[in-house]
Amino acid sequence: MRWLTFLVLALGLGACSQATSLDNQLSGMFSNGTGVAYDVRSVSSSTYDATCAYTAARSNEKVQIARNLLYRGLTHVKKDGYDFVVVQGPYSATLTHRQMQYGREMWRQDYPGLKYSLIGYKSGSGEKPAKAVSTDSLLAQLAPQVTDK
C-alpha cells in the first residue's frame, strides 16, 4: 500500500513539474519581452509535441511564430538522431496560465497558441511512411526564414 501511495504521489509531482515548466515559460513571455513561449517535449521514444503560446500583440505574426516553432521541434527531432519526420499541424491551441496561491487558483489567463506533432524515423530502422520528409532538408528550408532560434 505504501508503494502505491508513493507511486501516485510521484506521478502527480511529475505532472505538476511539467505544468509548472510551461507556466514559468508563459510568465517569461512578459519578462523577456518576446511575447512568445515555446516548449518541445518528447511524448514517446519517437514522437514530439512542439507547443507555443503568444500574446495578442503578436497574433499578426502567427505564420512566423509557426515557422519558429516547427524549426525548434525539428531541431529536437534531429538532435535525437531521427533522419526523417512526419509533421502534423500546426493546430490552434489555447494555453492557460494559472496563478496559484496556497493551492487555490487566484487568477488565470488564456493565450492563443499553436501545436505541432512530430514523429521521427531513423534511416536504418525499417520502413517509414510515404509522407515522411528528410529532417535535414526541412531544417535547411526553414533556417533562412526563422527569426527566433
HUPE-V344484 format. One record per residue. N is the residue number from 1. PSI is psi in radians with two decimals (999 if undefined). BURIAL is I if it has 16 or more other C-alpha atoms within 10 Angstrom, else O. D_CENTER is the distance of its C-alpha to the mean C-alpha in Angstrom with 1 decimal. Layout:
n=N psi=PSI burial=BURIAL d_center=D_CENTER
n=N psi=PSI burial=BURIAL d_center=D_CENTER
This chain:
n=1 psi=-0.67 burial=O d_center=35.9
n=2 psi=-0.71 burial=O d_center=34.8
n=3 psi=-0.67 burial=O d_center=32.3
n=4 psi=-0.75 burial=O d_center=30.9
n=5 psi=-0.76 burial=O d_center=30.5
n=6 psi=-0.73 burial=O d_center=28.9
n=7 psi=-0.78 burial=O d_center=26.4
n=8 psi=-0.75 burial=O d_center=25.5
n=9 psi=-0.75 burial=O d_center=25.2
n=10 psi=-0.74 burial=O d_center=23.0
n=11 psi=-0.70 burial=O d_center=20.5
n=12 psi=-0.74 burial=O d_center=20.5
n=13 psi=-0.66 burial=O d_center=19.9
n=14 psi=-0.75 burial=O d_center=16.9
n=15 psi=-0.70 burial=O d_center=15.3
n=16 psi=-0.68 burial=O d_center=16.4
n=17 psi=-0.61 burial=O d_center=15.0
n=18 psi=-0.78 burial=O d_center=11.4
n=19 psi=-0.69 burial=O d_center=12.1
n=20 psi=-0.69 burial=O d_center=14.0
n=21 psi=-0.82 burial=O d_center=11.3
n=22 psi=-0.67 burial=I d_center=9.3
n=23 psi=-0.75 burial=I d_center=12.8
n=24 psi=-0.69 burial=O d_center=13.8
n=25 psi=-0.67 burial=I d_center=11.2
n=26 psi=-0.68 burial=I d_center=12.4
n=27 psi=-0.64 burial=I d_center=15.8
n=28 psi=-0.33 burial=O d_center=15.3
n=29 psi=-0.59 burial=I d_center=14.8
n=30 psi=-0.67 burial=O d_center=18.5
n=31 psi=-0.58 burial=O d_center=19.8
n=32 psi=-0.07 burial=O d_center=18.5
n=33 psi=0.08 burial=O d_center=19.5
n=34 psi=-0.58 burial=O d_center=16.5
n=35 psi=0.16 burial=I d_center=15.7
n=36 psi=2.40 burial=I d_center=12.0
n=37 psi=2.24 burial=I d_center=9.2
n=38 psi=2.60 burial=I d_center=6.0
n=39 psi=2.22 burial=I d_center=3.5
n=40 psi=2.21 burial=I d_center=3.2
n=41 psi=2.52 burial=O d_center=5.6
n=42 psi=2.12 burial=I d_center=8.8
n=43 psi=-0.67 burial=O d_center=10.0
n=44 psi=-2.95 burial=O d_center=13.4
n=45 psi=-0.48 burial=O d_center=15.3
n=46 psi=0.11 burial=I d_center=14.2
n=47 psi=2.35 burial=I d_center=11.3
n=48 psi=2.53 burial=I d_center=7.6
n=49 psi=2.17 burial=I d_center=4.8
n=50 psi=2.09 burial=I d_center=2.6
n=51 psi=2.56 burial=I d_center=3.1
n=52 psi=2.75 burial=I d_center=6.0
n=53 psi=2.62 burial=I d_center=9.4
n=54 psi=2.77 burial=I d_center=12.7
n=55 psi=2.81 burial=I d_center=16.3
n=56 psi=-0.52 burial=O d_center=19.0
n=57 psi=-0.39 burial=O d_center=20.6
n=58 psi=0.09 burial=O d_center=17.9
n=59 psi=-0.43 burial=I d_center=17.9
n=60 psi=-0.12 burial=O d_center=20.3
n=61 psi=0.40 burial=O d_center=17.8
n=62 psi=-0.70 burial=O d_center=15.4
n=63 psi=-0.77 burial=O d_center=16.2
n=64 psi=-0.70 burial=I d_center=15.6
n=65 psi=-0.70 burial=I d_center=12.3
n=66 psi=-0.72 burial=I d_center=11.2
n=67 psi=-0.83 burial=I d_center=12.8
n=68 psi=-0.75 burial=I d_center=11.2
n=69 psi=-0.80 burial=I d_center=7.6
n=70 psi=-0.74 burial=I d_center=9.2
n=71 psi=-0.78 burial=I d_center=11.1
n=72 psi=-0.75 burial=I d_center=8.5
n=73 psi=-0.78 burial=I d_center=7.0
n=74 psi=-0.62 burial=I d_center=10.8
n=75 psi=-0.72 burial=I d_center=11.8
n=76 psi=-0.75 burial=I d_center=10.2
n=77 psi=-0.82 burial=I d_center=11.8
n=78 psi=-0.74 burial=I d_center=15.0
n=79 psi=-0.57 burial=O d_center=15.1
n=80 psi=0.12 burial=O d_center=15.3
n=81 psi=0.26 burial=O d_center=18.2
n=82 psi=2.19 burial=I d_center=17.3
n=83 psi=-0.39 burial=I d_center=19.5
n=84 psi=2.71 burial=I d_center=18.6
n=85 psi=2.53 burial=I d_center=15.6
n=86 psi=2.18 burial=I d_center=15.5
n=87 psi=2.22 burial=I d_center=13.0
n=88 psi=2.12 burial=O d_center=12.7
n=89 psi=-2.98 burial=O d_center=12.0
n=90 psi=2.59 burial=I d_center=11.2
n=91 psi=2.54 burial=O d_center=11.8
n=92 psi=2.54 burial=O d_center=12.6
n=93 psi=2.80 burial=O d_center=11.2
n=94 psi=2.18 burial=O d_center=12.8
n=95 psi=2.39 burial=I d_center=11.4
n=96 psi=2.23 burial=I d_center=14.3
n=97 psi=2.13 burial=I d_center=15.3
n=98 psi=2.39 burial=I d_center=18.3
n=99 psi=2.03 burial=O d_center=21.0
n=100 psi=2.52 burial=O d_center=22.8
n=101 psi=2.17 burial=O d_center=26.2
n=102 psi=0.66 burial=O d_center=28.3
n=103 psi=0.07 burial=O d_center=26.0
n=104 psi=2.51 burial=O d_center=26.5
n=105 psi=2.12 burial=O d_center=24.2
n=106 psi=-0.73 burial=O d_center=25.8
n=107 psi=2.89 burial=O d_center=23.7
n=108 psi=2.61 burial=O d_center=20.5
n=109 psi=2.21 burial=O d_center=18.8
n=110 psi=2.42 burial=O d_center=16.7
n=111 psi=2.49 burial=I d_center=14.5
n=112 psi=2.68 burial=I d_center=13.7
n=113 psi=3.12 burial=I d_center=10.2
n=114 psi=2.71 burial=I d_center=8.7
n=115 psi=2.38 burial=I d_center=6.7
n=116 psi=2.53 burial=I d_center=7.4
n=117 psi=2.26 burial=I d_center=8.6
n=118 psi=2.27 burial=I d_center=10.0
n=119 psi=2.06 burial=I d_center=13.1
n=120 psi=2.60 burial=I d_center=14.9
n=121 psi=2.42 burial=I d_center=18.7
n=122 psi=2.63 burial=I d_center=21.1
n=123 psi=-0.89 burial=O d_center=24.3
n=124 psi=0.30 burial=O d_center=26.9
n=125 psi=0.85 burial=O d_center=25.5
n=126 psi=-2.83 burial=O d_center=27.1
n=127 psi=2.65 burial=O d_center=26.3
n=128 psi=2.72 burial=I d_center=23.2
n=129 psi=2.71 burial=O d_center=22.8
n=130 psi=-0.51 burial=O d_center=24.6
n=131 psi=0.09 burial=O d_center=21.5
n=132 psi=2.34 burial=O d_center=19.8
n=133 psi=2.79 burial=I d_center=19.9
n=134 psi=2.23 burial=I d_center=20.3
n=135 psi=-0.73 burial=I d_center=17.2
n=136 psi=-0.78 burial=I d_center=19.6
n=137 psi=-0.63 burial=O d_center=21.0
n=138 psi=-0.71 burial=O d_center=17.8
n=139 psi=-0.74 burial=I d_center=16.7
n=140 psi=-0.63 burial=O d_center=20.3
n=141 psi=-0.68 burial=O d_center=20.4
n=142 psi=-0.53 burial=O d_center=17.3
n=143 psi=-0.80 burial=O d_center=18.3
n=144 psi=-0.32 burial=O d_center=21.2
n=145 psi=-0.17 burial=O d_center=19.3
n=146 psi=2.31 burial=I d_center=16.4
n=147 psi=-0.22 burial=O d_center=17.2
n=148 psi=1.52 burial=O d_center=14.5
n=149 psi=999 burial=O d_center=13.7
